[in-house]
């Protein structure tokens, strides 16, 4: 989330996941973001097929 790398070491496209910006977040900001995300409902239809 902060370094823009997948577990296999490949780099995540910053246009698809804003890790450049989230990499500068404090632990408190990161925690608050994850807590907020947990309150959101899935909208459907926006992700890759089959996921």
C-alpha positions, 0 to 999 in steps of 0.5 A: 500500500505504501511502497507500490509493490505487489508481494512478488515484487512487481510495481503497481501502476500508480494510475490504478492505485495511488500508492505515491500519495498513500505512501506519505500517509501516517499510520493514523491516516492509513488506519482511518482510511481502512476503517472508512473503506470498511463502511462502504458498500460495493457498487458492482460492475466496476472491477475486472471480469471474474473478480 
